């Protein structure tokens, strides 16, 4: 049977069984990344005593931000690395780094080696998020690529939920090192399946829309709107990934008295809600005119602002306040994924390279925010306590982000263009 070329696949109306198989192995490879990234927060109760006082709140935060540091470094060159190595080789390298990093982390009792293992995992996370979407879309017809990417886009929240719920259970039964080894084994399985199943369709280049040199690509960074959106993502990552995702389950355990498993499961509800809300927000945003899409960002930041006041509250009714925070954080995080992130390629829509650089700017800003958020909060929390540290860092961040959301897109019910491009062309349905 003659295989269809990449161009023929793009024009098909039906998705082949092979395409679904490609999506499955790519999803499993991607799923390994959040497993590695988010195994640390739910293991706080085991890691602090295991490292005999060498681990404090700041260093604990650095274990999370170490991964994001590599994301900052790789944000712009990752697409060029993928073009040079090929998509399949990049994914295999990514999963190998994730598995090796997790295995080294499980074997060591030295904090410096554990930190180095997190940097190695960061290489895997930084590359896989760039290469995996192209691995998927190249096998799907153009009209079905939105569905394929929508399924693939659940890799982070699903992986986070699994990590937060499984890590304490495994650690409680077998020790925290077992968590590292189990994740390394999952990475090994993902590596083998991807190596055996994945291949490029005939005629596919897999260049991810990267044209010219890295230096030439920097011209796309002059777009003012993309940096405003990037600043919003920086502040969102600083607070949500750097503070909430890293420390909230530890707060629930140490300050509100929940067990390690329960605290992690409660924290994972936030990611689960985000998984549900993201596509719903995209659906709503789709139906708003161009000049009203900014309202979604304002509502999101308004909800997150409320959580900033009370995220680490321990007074009367603390459990009720906890549920308030969990719900609003989950909804707010989902709104970001469903409305703000898809804006990036639309703001630089002229070429495939422009869209690629837009996502690179998003990765850079997001990783920079989470790199700084975790250690800064850890230091401030030790100095002034949980509640005040949360207020001092989160409230200004959400206020600034709220204001910035007013300037990402033009505002007004009669807006007809985005930077001189007709609205219907600048913002196609589905984004």
N, C-alpha and C positions, 0 to 999 in steps of 0.2 A: 504494500500500500504506500502510495506517494505521500510524504508529509507535506502539509501546508506550510507555505512560507509565512514570515512575520506579517507581510503586507496582506496576504490572503486571510490570515487569522483576524486581523483588524477589521476586515470587511464582513466577517461571518455574522450571522444573526443568532447562532446557537453556540453555547459554551461546550467545549469538548470535555470528556472525562479526564483527559490528560491535564487540562487546565486546572480542574479542581484538585487533582493530585499535586500539581505544582504549587497551588495555593496552600495546600495542607502542609507540605514539607517546609515551605517558606515561613508559614505561620509558626510551626514548631520551632524553627531556628530563631525566629524573632522573639517568641515567647520566652526563650532562655534568658534574654537580656533583662527584663524586669524581675525574673526570678533571682538573678544574681544581684541586681541593684537593690532590691527591697528585702533581701534576707537579713540585713543588718538590724533595722529598727526593732523587729519582733524578738531579736535575740539579746536585747539589752540586758536582761536579767541574768544571762549566762556569761556574756562577754565582760561585764564590769568585774565580777569576782575572778574570772579566768585570767585576767591580765594584771591581777594583784596591785591595784592602785595606779598602774601606769595609764589607765584609761579614765579620763575625766569627761565632762560634758562637751568641752571644746574638741577634744580628740575624737570623741564619738561622732560629733558632727562632721569632722574631717573625713571619717571613714565613708560617709555618704558623699561629701563634696569632692573626694578624690576622683571618683568616677566622672563627675561633671567637669573637672579640670581638663581631662582628656577630651571631653566633648567640646570644650571651648577651643582647644588646639586644633581639633580635627574638623570643626564646623565648615570651614571654607575649602580646605584641600581634599575632603573626603570624596567628593564627586570626581575629582581628577585622579585620585588613587583608584577609584572603581573603574574609570575609563582605561587606565593603564593595565590593571590586573585582570579585568574582566569581572562581570557580576558574580558568577559562580564562585570564583576564587576568593573574592572579597567576603562573601557570606561564609565560606568555609574557614577563612582566616578569623572572622569575627567569632564564630562559634568555638573555634579552637582556643582563642584568647579567653572567652568566657569560661570554658571548661577548665583550662589550665589554671586560671586565676582562682576559681572556686576550690580546686583541689589543693593548690598551694596554701590558700587561706585555712583550709581544714587541717593541714599538716603542721602548721607553725604554732609556736607559743610565743613568738617574738612579735611585738606590736609593729615594728618597722617592716617586717616581712609581710604582715597582714596588710599594712598600708600599701606596700608595693603590689600585692596581689589585687588590690582594688583598682590600682592604676591599670593593670593588665586587663581587668574586666572592662575598664573604661574604654580601652581601645576597641573591644568587641562591640560595646554598646554604641560608640560613636560612629562606627562604620556600618553596622547593620541597619540602623534607622535610615541611612541614606540610600543604600543599595537595594533593600528588600522591596520597596514599592515598584521599582522598575522590573525586578524579577517576576513580579506578579502580573503587572499590566501588559507586558510583552506577549503573554499567552492568552489574553482575553480580547474578545471583540471590543471595538471602541465603545459601543453602546452598553456594554456590560462591565466596563472597567470601574465605574463608580461603585457598583455592587461589590466587586472584588476588593477594592480598596477600603470600602466600608467595613467589610468583614475583617480584613487584615488590620485595620486601625484599632481593633479591640485588643491588640496584643499587650499593650501596657497596662490598662486596667485589669484585664483578666490575669495577667502574670502577677500583678501587685496583690490582687485578692488571694490568689493561690499562695503566694509567698507569706503573706500576713497570717493566713489561717493554718498553713502546714508547718511552718518553721517552728513555732512553739510546741506543737504536738510531737514532732520528730525529736526536738531537743529534749523535751521532757522525758521521752522514752529512751533515747539512745545517746544523749549528749549533743551539745551544739555543733561539734565537729561533723556529726552525721548529716546535718543540714547541708553543709558545704559539699560533702561527698555525694549525697543524693542529687544535688543540683549538677555537680560535675558529671554524674552518670547520665542525667537527662540530656546534657549538652553532647555527650558522646553519642547517644542514640540519634539526636537531631543531626549531628555531623554526618553520621553514616547514611541516614535516610536521604539527606539532601545530596550527598555525594553520589548516591546510587540513582536517585530519581530525577534530579534536575538537569536539564540541558537547555541550551538556547535553541529556539526554532530556526530553521534555515532562513538565511537572509537577514537575521537580526544582528545589529551591531552592539546593542547594549551600552551605548555611549552616554545614556541618561541626558541627552540634550546638551552635553558639554561640547562647546565648540571653541576653538582658539586656545590661547594660553591662560594661565591663572591671572597674570597681570592684566590681560585684556578683559577678563571677566569683572574686574573691580569697577569698571565704569557703571555697572548696574547698581552699585552701592550708593549712588548719588541720589536715589529716590528718597525724598523727604518722608513720604507717608510710610514706607516700609520701616524706617527707623523709629517712627512714632509707635507703630505696632510692635516693633521689637522692644521698645522701652516698656510697653504694657506687659509683654511677656517676661521681661526681666523682673519686674515687680511681682508678677503673679508667681513666677518660679521661686523667687526669694522667699515669699511667704508660704506658699502652698507646698512646694517640694522641700525647700530648705528648712521650714519650721514645722508645718503640720505633719507632712509625711514622715519626717525624721523623728520628731519628738512626741507626737500626741499620744501614741500608745504607751510610751514611758511615763508620761504625765498621768494617764489613766491608772497605771499600775502603782506608781509611787505616791501619788497625791490623792487619788480617789479610792484606792484600795482594791482595784480589780486584779484578778489573777492574770498571769502573763498571756494565757490562751484567750481569755475573755477580752482583755484589753486590745489584743491584736485583731480579734474578730470584729470588735466594735469599730476600730480604725478602718478596717477593710470595707465596712459598709459605705464609707465615703466614696471609695473607688467604684463600688458596685452601683451606687446612685449615679455617679458620673457616666458610667457605661450606658445607663438607661437614658439619661437626660441629653447626652450629646447629639444623637440622631434626631430627637424631638426638637432641639434648638435649631438644628440645621433646617428642619422642615418649616419652622416658624420664620426663620431668617429669610428663607427662600421667598416667602410671600410678602415680605416687607419691601417697599420701594427703596431704591438706592439711597435716597436722602433720609431714610428712617432706620437703616440697618444699625446705625450707631447706638440706638436705644437698647439693643441686646447687651452691649458692653456696659452701659450705665446700670442696667438692672443687675447684671452679674456683680459688678463692683460694689453696688449698694448692699447686696446680700453678704458679700465677703467682708465688707466694712463692719457690719453688725457682729460677725463672728470674731473680729479682731478685738472687740471690747471684752469679750467674755470667754474666749477659747480656753483659758487656763484658770477659770473661776473655781474656787473651792468652798465657798460659803454655803448658806442654807439653799436647798434646792439645786445643788450642784449637778445631780444626775439629770434633772429636767433640762438644765442649761446645756449639759453635754449633748443631749439628743437634738437640741436646737442647733448647736454647732455642727453636729454630724450631718444633719439634713441640709443646712444652708451651704456648708462646704461642698457636699456632694453635688448639689444642684449647680452651685457656682462654678465648680470645676468642670462639670459637664457642659455648661454653657460656653465656657472658654474653648473647649475642644470642638464644639459643634458650630461655633459662629466666628470666633476670632482667627483661629489657625487657618481655616480655608481662605481667609482674606489675602494671605501672603502671596500666593502665585497670581491672584487676580490683580494685585497692585503693581506687579511687574509682568504683565501678560504678553508683552510684545514678542518674546521669543522663548523657546524652551530653556535657553541658558538663563534668561531673566527669571523664570520660575524656579530654576534650580538654585540660583543665588538668593532668591527670596527665602526659600526654605533654609538655606545655609545661615542667613541672618537670624532667622527664628531659632535655629539650633544654638547659634552663638549666644544670643541673648538669654535664652532659657537656661542653658548650662552655666552661664556666668552668674545668673541669679541664684541658682541652687548651690553653686560653688561657694558663694559668699554667705547665703542665708543660714546654712547649718552651723558653721563655726561662730559666726557673729551672734546668733541667738544663744548658742551654748555658753559663750563668754558672758553675755549679758544676763542670762538666767542665773548663773553662779553669783553674779554681783548684786542683782536687785530682785531676784525671785521670778517664778514662773509668770505670774499675772502681769506684773509691770513690764517685764521683758516683752511679752506678747503685745501689749498695748503700744509700747514705745516704738516697736519695729513695724507692726502691722498697720496701725491706723494711718500714719503718714503715707505708707506705701499704697494703700487702697485709695486714699484721697487723691494722690498724684495720678494714679492709674485711671481713676474716674474722670479727671480733667482731660487726660490724654486721649481717652476714648472719644472725646468730642471732635478731635482733629484727625482721626484716621481717615475718615471719608467725608465728602461734602454733606452738609445737612440742609434739610428743608424739604417740604412735600413736593415742591416743583422742580427738584433737581433732575436734570435730564442727561448730564454728562459726568464722566469721571476723567479729569484731565483731558478735556476736549474729545473724549471717545463717547459715543452714544451709550446710554445706560444699558440698553439691552445687549450691546456687544461687549461692554466692559465687565458686565456681571451676569454671565449666563446662568440659567437655572441649574441648581445642584451645588452651588457654591454659596 
